[in-house]
């Protein structure tokens, strides 16, 4: 704090006075989250759920690439108006995605219905039956038998033409060829996630070839 001086001109001009200690105004606390506000927001989130643009941000952040992080920030900025608010919203949505992943890992069970016609857990209150796990629940999980069959097929048949093209691109090793390999895989397999997985598999195949040769 600058000390006032007696002169009538200068940087700290003015009379030397004793400053009063003013009480803090409520406006000074603007933007700070207290316990009551946090509780209210948590209750509203549980009852209402996420807004449509927040659900879209969660979908983008689940992909996990740098471009989708940027797109999520751009969407938040467009809806909220400023860069700072957009970054804060993106951080909140990333925490929500992490919490969802943790719940799924810990064996998350759907909460009981509230009996209300609207809200996050709307619906009749019923007694849930314990159903047997279906074979379809194991879709996408690779067991030992499937891994062995795929390995034998790979040794006998070899790579598909588009896979050989991807290997050629990945052997070059530049950023543009990595992107072209992903684009080719996406076009053949249909989705971004499948394309990324196929590119990772082909990169492992290239690394294995280099180790052998």
DAMO-V866204 format. One record per backbone hydrogen bond with DSSP energy under -0.5 kcal/mol. NH is the residue of the N-H (numbers start at 1). CO is the residue of the C=O. Records with the same first field share a line. If there is no record, write none. Layout:
NH = CO, CO
This chain:
5 = 12
13 = 10
14 = 7
17 = 15
19 = 17
22 = 20
28 = 25
29 = 26
30 = 27
32 = 29
34 = 32
38 = 34
39 = 35
40 = 36
41 = 37
42 = 38
43 = 39
44 = 40
45 = 41
46 = 42
47 = 43
48 = 44
49 = 44, 45
55 = 51
56 = 52
57 = 53
58 = 54
59 = 55
60 = 56
61 = 57
62 = 58
63 = 59, 60
64 = 60
69 = 65
70 = 66
71 = 67
72 = 68
73 = 69
74 = 70
75 = 71
76 = 72
77 = 73
78 = 74
79 = 75
80 = 76
81 = 77
86 = 82
87 = 83
88 = 84
89 = 85
90 = 86
91 = 87
92 = 88
93 = 89
94 = 90
95 = 91
96 = 92
97 = 93
98 = 94
99 = 95
100 = 96
101 = 97
102 = 98
103 = 99
104 = 100
105 = 101
106 = 102
107 = 104
108 = 103
114 = 121
115 = 123
120 = 47
122 = 119
123 = 116
126 = 124
128 = 126
131 = 129
137 = 134
138 = 135
139 = 136
141 = 138
143 = 141
147 = 143
148 = 144
149 = 145
150 = 146
151 = 147
152 = 148
153 = 149
154 = 150
155 = 151
156 = 152
157 = 153
158 = 153, 154
164 = 160
165 = 161
166 = 162
167 = 163
168 = 164
169 = 165
170 = 166
171 = 167
172 = 168, 169
173 = 169
178 = 174
179 = 175
180 = 176
181 = 177
182 = 178
183 = 179
184 = 180
185 = 181
186 = 182
187 = 183
188 = 184
189 = 185
190 = 186
195 = 191
196 = 192
197 = 193
198 = 194
199 = 195
200 = 196
201 = 197
202 = 198
203 = 199
204 = 200
205 = 201
206 = 202
207 = 203
208 = 204
209 = 205
210 = 206
211 = 207
212 = 208
213 = 209
